[in-house]
């Protein structure tokens, strides 16, 4: 059960990093050369890149992160169920 708890924690942390990335896009004067901002972008590019452009933006708002979060949440739910089956 520790593996499932650790996986839950890692997924939760990664979700917050993704939220931070999308909140940064709403700020007009973000310093993209700042080490924390660079870390956030490097850590999330793998997940964000495939979802860019799936849904056309409405004005300046990119809705593809919503699709990404739904897919990521479903994939994690499946992974969690598989971990439960393996741990039994």
C-alpha positions as CSV (number, residue, x, y, z in Angstrom):
1,X,0.0,0.0,0.0
2,X,3.0,2.3,0.4
3,X,3.5,2.3,-3.4
4,X,-0.1,3.5,-3.9
5,X,0.4,6.2,-1.3
6,X,3.7,7.3,-2.9
7,X,2.1,7.3,-6.3
8,X,-0.8,9.4,-5.0
9,X,1.6,11.9,-3.5
10,X,3.7,12.2,-6.7
11,X,0.6,12.6,-8.8
12,X,-0.7,15.3,-6.5
13,X,2.7,17.2,-6.6
14,X,2.8,17.0,-10.4
15,X,-0.8,18.3,-10.6
16,X,0.2,21.3,-8.6
17,X,3.3,21.9,-10.8
18,X,1.0,21.8,-13.8
19,X,-1.4,24.2,-12.2
20,X,1.5,26.6,-11.5
21,X,2.5,26.4,-15.1
22,X,-0.9,27.4,-16.3
23,X,-1.2,30.2,-13.7
24,X,2.1,31.6,-15.0
25,X,0.6,32.0,-18.4
26,X,-1.9,34.4,-17.0
27,X,0.8,36.7,-15.5
28,X,2.0,39.3,-18.0
29,X,5.5,40.0,-16.6
30,X,6.8,36.5,-15.9
31,X,10.6,36.2,-16.0
32,X,11.0,33.0,-18.1
33,X,14.7,32.9,-17.3
34,X,14.0,32.5,-13.6
35,X,15.2,29.0,-12.4
36,X,11.9,28.1,-10.8
37,X,9.9,29.0,-13.9
38,X,12.4,27.1,-16.1
39,X,12.0,24.0,-13.8
40,X,8.2,24.2,-14.0
41,X,8.4,24.4,-17.8
42,X,10.9,21.6,-18.2
43,X,9.0,19.3,-15.8
44,X,5.7,19.8,-17.6
45,X,6.6,20.1,-21.3
46,X,6.4,16.3,-21.8
47,X,2.7,16.3,-20.8
48,X,1.7,19.7,-22.1
49,X,3.1,19.5,-25.6
50,X,0.9,16.8,-27.0
51,X,-2.3,18.6,-25.9
52,X,-1.4,22.0,-27.4
53,X,-3.7,22.8,-30.2
54,X,-6.2,20.1,-29.6
55,X,-8.9,22.6,-28.9
56,X,-8.5,26.0,-30.6
57,X,-8.0,28.9,-28.1
58,X,-10.9,31.2,-27.2
59,X,-9.3,34.6,-27.5
60,X,-6.2,34.4,-25.4
61,X,-7.4,31.4,-23.3
62,X,-6.0,28.0,-24.2
63,X,-8.5,25.3,-23.3
64,X,-6.2,22.4,-24.1
65,X,-5.1,22.1,-20.5
66,X,-8.6,21.1,-19.6
67,X,-8.4,18.2,-22.0
68,X,-4.9,17.4,-20.6
69,X,-6.1,17.3,-17.0
70,X,-9.1,15.0,-17.9
71,X,-6.9,12.6,-19.8
72,X,-4.2,12.7,-17.0
73,X,-6.8,12.1,-14.3
74,X,-8.3,9.1,-16.2
75,X,-4.9,7.6,-16.9
76,X,-4.0,8.0,-13.2
77,X,-7.3,6.4,-12.2
78,X,-6.5,3.4,-14.4
79,X,-2.9,3.2,-13.1
80,X,-4.2,3.3,-9.5
81,X,-6.6,0.4,-10.2
82,X,-3.8,-1.6,-11.8
83,X,-1.6,-1.0,-8.7
84,X,-4.5,-2.2,-6.4
85,X,-4.8,-5.4,-8.5
86,X,-1.1,-6.1,-8.4
87,X,-0.9,-5.4,-4.7
88,X,-3.6,-8.0,-3.9
